[in-house]
Amino acid sequence: MFAKACEENELRKGKYEVAVVNRTLVLIVWPQDGQPRAFQGMCPHSNEPLADARFNGTVLTCAHHDWEFDGASGACIKGKPCTLAEYPLKIERGEVLIDTADITPCRVS
């Protein structure tokens, strides 16, 4: 079920926002050359929050162990092979809505 994550006007191209949707930490990433995407908010490697990650508009870098993820696909580009779980996202009437049901965040040991 879709739930409100934030207002659309809070999003900025080349940046990310942190939200909690249905008790799930979510990153709403807007890559420079793409559309807003919603990914799991915990690093698959260390299960540390990605809320303090660095994002250069293309690559999201975990602040804890420097694993890097493609901002458009969630694929790990530095670290063990994995992909951030992606949640369905839609924008309606100025609200960003995300559905976290039935999506399991990726974990890598």
N, C-alpha and C positions, 0 to 999 in steps of 0.2 A: 504494500500500500504506500502510495506517495505521501510524503510529509514535507512541510516547509523547512528548508535549510537556511535560507536568507532571502533578502530582497535582491532583485536583479541589479539594482543600481549600486550594490556593494561589490560587484564583480568588476575587475579591470583586466584587459588583455595584457598578457605577459606576467600576471600575478596569480596568487592563489588565496583562497579563503578557507578557514577552518570552520567546520560546523559539527554539531552533534545532532544526528537524526535517529530517532528511535533507539536512543542509548548507544549509538555507534558513531565513533569518530570518523569523520569524512573530510577529505581535501577536495575542494572544488578548484580545479586547475584550469586556467585559460591560456593555452599555448599561443605564442605570437601568431602562428600560422594555422589556427584551428578554432574549434568551438569549445565552450566550457565542457569539462568532463569531471565526473565524480569518482574518486578513487578511495580505497581504504586509507585510513589515517594512521595506521601503525606500520612500521617498517617490517617487511617479511623476515628480515635477518635477525633483528634484535628485539622485536616486538616493542620498540620504543616509539613514542609518538612522532609523527612527521610534521607536527604543528610548528616546529621551529626549523624546518628544512629550508634550504636555500633554493631559489628558483630563478633562473636567468631568462625565462621566457620560453625556454626549450627543454632544459634539463632540470629535474628536481633532485637535489642532493641531500641525503639524510645527514643531519648534523652530528649524529652519534658515531657512525663508522664510515661515512663518506660513500655509501652505496649510491649509485646514480640511476635514475629512472627517466625514460622518455616521457615528456609531459603530454604528448599526444596519444600514446598507446599504453603507458604504464609499464612497458617492458624494461627490465633491468639491463642497463648498459655498462655498469661497473659493479661487480659482485657476482654471486652465483645466479645461474639462469632461473628466472622467475618473472612473473608479471603481477603488478598490483591488481587486486580485484577491482572491477569497475561496477559502479552502481548506475542503474538507469536514472537519467536526469531529464527534466523538462522544465520549460519556463512558461508560466501561464499568469496573465494579469499582473506582471511585474514581480512575481514570486518564483524563486528557484525551488523546485520540488525534486526530491530524491526518494527512490524506493530501495531500502536496504534488505527487504525480505528475501530469503532464499539465496543470498549471496554469502559465500564463505570467504573471509579474507585469506590471502595467501600467506603461508608460513614456510620458511626454509631454515633448516638447522645447519 
